[in-house]
Structure formats: structure tokens, C-alpha cells
Amino acid sequence: MKKLIIFLFTLGTLTVQAQTIKGKLIIIGGGSRPDDLVERIIAESGLKTGGYCVILPMSSEDPDSSVYYASQQFLERGIKNLFGFNFKKDQPIKASWIDSIRMANLIYITGGDQTRFMGIAEGTEIVTAIHDAYKRGAVVSGTSAGAAVMSKLMITGNELKKKEYAATFETIESNNIEIKTGLGLLTTTIIDQHFLIRSRHNRLLTAIIEHPEMTGIGIDESTAILVNGKNVEVLGASQVLVYKNPAKSRVIKNEKLGARKITVDVYLPGEKFILP
């Protein structure tokens, strides 16, 4: 009887936690946004019936241009309530902007450099407001760097053993991948982007070998995942790869990483899967 009570209490707690998040994530792997993907973002966020979108361009070196280009496909479809908020490091955070993020229907994070974005947002009301909006029912979307920031463990793209940035890791080796703190909207997965077109298998494999409790999700360009609780749907034009290390396997020899029983699934547009 005692075990049954504990089980029911745990189940109830998990149910309450799941119910606290009413929003959705639409995470885009970079590149162009197909028309059907843009339409789905608008539909999921309810922008055709009211509300507004906040665009956060802090990943970009040219935030004004980033807001402009992010807006175009929405404007073409009659969505005019678009507001770009370019927060700057070490400058006062406008309370009105924070309130607007918290009440937005759609929060869209542009591409650029995910480390630049988190260098401005981490530890501030910006992150809190995004989480509040997500829990309330907003759609949080992002492309490229805006996809990478969704994870709690965020791939920066840098290799610790190499000084120069390369789009593709040449090896799978220990203590090489740089991981920093992201927004934490996803806590059990690590997101990678531009995945197939830039052959980023090595760095995502490195991530799940060194962080075996995580599921690695690689999203190709012009492709997205729609996350609704633990349910995931693939949107767009290409594929999504999901890597898991269920045995939590990790072998190191001469700084090279090995592992056993790694699994990989390749999902096509329209297909669905469940997050751990």
C-alpha cells in the first residue's frame, strides 16, 4: 500500500510538472525557411487571430538586418505585429521589453553565434521571461544559433583543442567539444544544427559519448522539430537525426573516444518521435 501511494504521488507530481508548460518549441536547423514551415509557425502561435511576435537578434553581428530578414516571410503573410528587441551586454534591461517577451505569442531567436546570445541573456530576466512565456503557452522558435540555445547543454561549435573554428569536427576525441549553458528549454537533449549539409556527426557523437545521459538531435537546414511536451514532429524539407547512448558507454584511448551500442534514428518530414 505504501509503495502504491508513493507511485501515485510521483505520477501526480510528474503530471503537474508536464501541465505547467503549455507552450511549444519550433527549432529550425538553419538555412532557408520553407513556406509550409513558416505557415506552421504562424498557425501554432495563433498570430493570424491576434497577438504579436518578439524577435531576439542578439546572436547576430548585425542585429538590425537580422530582424529585417527574420520578419519578411511573416510580413508577406499579413503578420505585422513584429517587434525586434536587441538587448545589449552591460546595458540596463528595459522592463517594458521583458514584459513584452513574457506576453508574446511567438518568440523568435535569429541565427549568428549562440555564445554571443547567451553572453547577453544568461543570468538575466531575459531568460526568465522566455521561460515564463513558454510555460504560459507561447511558441519559442529559433534558427541556427537560435536552435542551439534551446538546450540546457549548448554546443558552442568551438573545439577546445583547436584555435581556429571549423564547421565540421575532424575527429571524435575527449575533452575537445566546448559545451556551455543555453536557455534550458530542453533539459534532456542537445541540439545541433545545419546537421547533414555540414556533416556534424562527429561533434554530436562526441557530445553524447561525453554526456551519455543526453539525447543528441541533429537538425538539417530548412528543417525543424516541433516540440510539444515530449512529443516531437519533424517539419520542413530534410531530415532529423537522433543519437542515443543508452549503455552510457565511453572508452578513451590516446584521447580518441569509443563507445558501444550507440543508436541512431533518421526521421523524415511528417514523422514523429518521443523525447526521453
C-alpha positions in Angstrom: 0.0 0.0 0.0 2.8 2.4 0.9 4.5 1.7 -2.5 1.2 2.4 -4.3 0.8 5.8 -2.5 4.4 6.7 -3.4 3.8 5.7 -7.0 0.6 7.7 -7.3 2.3 10.8 -5.6 5.2 10.6 -8.1 2.8 10.2 -11.0 0.8 13.2 -9.9 3.9 15.3 -9.4 5.1 14.5 -13.0 1.6 15.2 -14.4 1.5 18.6 -12.7 5.0 19.4 -14.0 4.0 18.5 -17.5 0.9 20.6 -17.3 2.9 23.7 -16.2 4.3 24.0 -19.7 1.6 25.0 -22.2 3.9 26.3 -25.0 5.7 24.7 -27.9 9.2 24.8 -29.4 9.8 25.1 -33.2 13.6 24.5 -33.6 15.0 25.2 -37.1 18.3 23.8 -38.3 19.2 26.9 -40.2 19.1 27.8 -43.9 16.0 28.9 -45.7 12.6 28.5 -44.1 10.2 26.6 -46.4 6.7 28.2 -46.9 4.9 25.4 -45.1 7.3 25.7 -42.1 6.5 29.4 -41.8 2.8 28.7 -42.1 3.1 26.2 -39.3 4.9 28.6 -37.1 2.1 31.2 -37.6 -0.6 28.6 -37.1 0.9 27.2 -33.9 1.4 30.6 -32.4 -2.0 31.9 -33.4 -0.7 35.1 -34.9 -3.4 35.3 -37.6 -6.0 35.8 -34.9 -4.1 38.3 -32.8 -1.1 38.7 -30.5 2.4 39.5 -31.6 5.9 38.2 -32.2 9.1 39.3 -30.5 12.3 38.8 -32.5 15.5 38.5 -30.5 18.6 39.1 -32.7 21.4 39.1 -30.1 23.2 36.2 -31.8 23.9 38.4 -34.8 26.7 40.8 -35.6 24.2 42.9 -37.4 21.0 42.8 -35.3 19.0 45.3 -37.4 19.5 43.3 -40.6 18.7 40.1 -38.7 15.4 41.4 -37.5 14.6 42.7 -41.0 15.2 39.3 -42.7 13.5 37.3 -40.0 10.4 39.5 -40.4 10.0 39.2 -44.2 8.1 35.9 -44.5 5.8 36.9 -41.7 5.0 40.3 -43.3 4.3 38.6 -46.6 1.6 36.7 -44.9 0.0 39.7 -43.3 1.6 39.3 -39.8 2.6 42.9 -38.9 2.8 42.8 -35.1 6.6 42.1 -35.1 8.9 43.7 -32.6 12.7 43.4 -32.5 14.4 43.7 -29.1 18.2 43.9 -29.3 19.3 43.7 -25.7 23.0 44.7 -25.3 25.5 43.4 -22.8 26.1 45.5 -19.7 23.3 47.9 -20.6 20.1 48.3 -18.5 17.4 45.8 -19.4 14.1 47.6 -20.3 11.3 46.4 -18.2 8.8 47.0 -21.0 10.7 44.7 -23.3 10.8 42.0 -20.6 7.0 42.3 -20.2 6.5 42.1 -23.9 8.6 38.9 -24.1 6.6 37.4 -21.3 3.2 38.0 -23.0 4.3 37.3 -26.6 2.6 34.7 -28.8 5.8 33.9 -30.6 9.4 34.5 -29.6 11.8 34.1 -32.5 15.6 33.8 -31.9 17.7 34.5 -35.0 20.9 32.9 -36.2 24.5 34.0 -35.6 26.6 33.0 -32.6 24.9 31.2 -29.8 27.7 32.1 -27.4 27.1 35.8 -28.2 23.3 35.4 -27.4 23.9 33.6 -24.1 26.6 36.1 -23.2 23.9 38.7 -23.1 21.0 36.7 -21.8 22.4 34.3 -19.3 21.6 35.1 -15.7 19.1 37.9 -16.6 15.4 38.5 -16.7 15.5 37.7 -20.5 15.9 34.0 -19.8 13.2 34.1 -17.1 10.8 35.9 -19.4 11.3 33.4 -22.2 10.6 30.5 -19.8 7.5 32.3 -18.4 6.2 32.8 -21.9 6.8 29.2 -22.8 5.1 28.0 -19.7 2.1 30.3 -20.4 1.6 28.9 -23.9 3.9 30.9 -26.3 5.8 29.3 -29.2 9.5 29.7 -28.8 11.3 29.3 -32.1 14.9 29.8 -33.3 17.1 29.0 -36.3 20.8 28.0 -36.4 22.3 29.7 -33.3 18.7 30.2 -32.2 18.3 26.4 -32.3 21.5 25.7 -30.3 20.5 27.9 -27.4 17.3 25.8 -26.8 19.3 23.1 -24.9 20.5 23.3 -21.3 23.8 21.9 -22.5 24.6 24.1 -25.6 27.2 23.2 -28.2 29.1 26.4 -29.0 30.8 25.0 -32.1 34.3 25.5 -30.8 36.9 22.8 -30.4 38.9 23.1 -27.3 42.0 21.5 -28.9 42.0 23.8 -31.9 42.3 27.5 -32.1 40.5 28.1 -35.4 36.8 27.4 -35.8 35.8 24.7 -38.3 32.2 23.9 -39.3 33.0 20.2 -39.1 34.9 18.3 -36.4 37.6 16.1 -38.0 37.8 13.7 -35.0 35.8 12.2 -32.2 38.1 12.8 -29.2 37.9 13.5 -25.5 37.9 17.0 -23.9 37.5 18.7 -27.3 33.9 19.8 -27.6 33.0 23.1 -25.9 29.7 23.0 -24.0 28.2 26.0 -22.3 24.9 26.8 -20.7 21.9 27.5 -23.0 18.3 28.6 -22.3 17.4 25.2 -20.8 14.1 24.9 -22.6 15.2 21.3 -23.4 16.9 19.6 -20.5 17.4 16.0 -21.7 18.7 16.8 -25.2 21.5 18.5 -27.0 20.6 20.3 -30.3 22.9 20.5 -33.3 22.0 22.4 -36.5 23.0 22.6 -40.2 23.5 19.0 -39.5 23.6 16.9 -42.7 24.8 19.7 -45.0 27.8 20.4 -42.8 28.4 16.7 -41.7 28.3 17.5 -38.0 28.0 13.8 -36.9 31.4 13.8 -35.2 30.7 16.6 -32.8 27.2 15.3 -31.8 28.6 11.8 -31.3 31.3 13.4 -29.1 28.6 15.2 -27.2 26.5 12.1 -26.4 29.6 10.0 -25.5 30.8 12.6 -23.1 27.3 13.4 -21.9 25.6 10.0 -22.2 22.5 11.0 -20.2 21.6 13.3 -23.1 19.9 12.6 -26.4 21.5 14.3 -29.4 19.2 15.8 -32.0 20.8 16.9 -35.3 18.5 19.1 -37.4 19.3 19.7 -41.1 18.9 23.0 -42.9 15.3 24.1 -44.0 14.1 21.6 -41.4 12.7 21.9 -37.9 11.3 20.0 -35.0 8.0 20.9 -33.3 8.3 20.0 -29.6 5.0 19.7 -27.7 5.8 18.3 -24.3 7.7 15.1 -25.1 6.1 14.7 -28.5 8.2 15.8 -31.5 7.2 16.2 -35.1 9.6 16.8 -38.0 8.8 19.8 -40.2 10.3 21.2 -43.4 12.4 19.8 -46.2 15.1 17.4 -44.9 15.9 15.0 -42.1 16.5 15.0 -38.3 18.9 12.5 -36.8 18.6 11.3 -33.2 21.6 9.8 -31.4 21.4 8.0 -28.1 24.0 6.3 -25.9 21.7 4.0 -23.8 24.5 1.9 -22.4 26.3 5.2 -21.3 29.3 3.7 -23.0 32.6 5.6 -23.1 36.1 4.3 -23.9 39.2 6.5 -24.3 42.4 5.5 -25.9 45.1 8.0 -27.0 42.5 10.8 -26.5 40.2 9.2 -29.1 36.7 8.3 -27.9 35.0 5.0 -28.4 31.5 3.7 -27.4 29.3 0.7 -27.8 25.6 0.3 -28.7 25.1 3.9 -29.8 21.8 4.2 -31.6 20.8 6.5 -34.5 17.4 7.1 -36.0 16.8 9.2 -39.1 13.4 10.9 -39.2 11.7 12.4 -42.3 9.3 15.3 -42.5 5.9 14.4 -41.1 7.4 11.7 -38.9 7.1 11.8 -35.1 9.1 10.6 -32.1 9.1 10.9 -28.3 11.7 12.7 -26.2 13.2 10.8 -23.2 
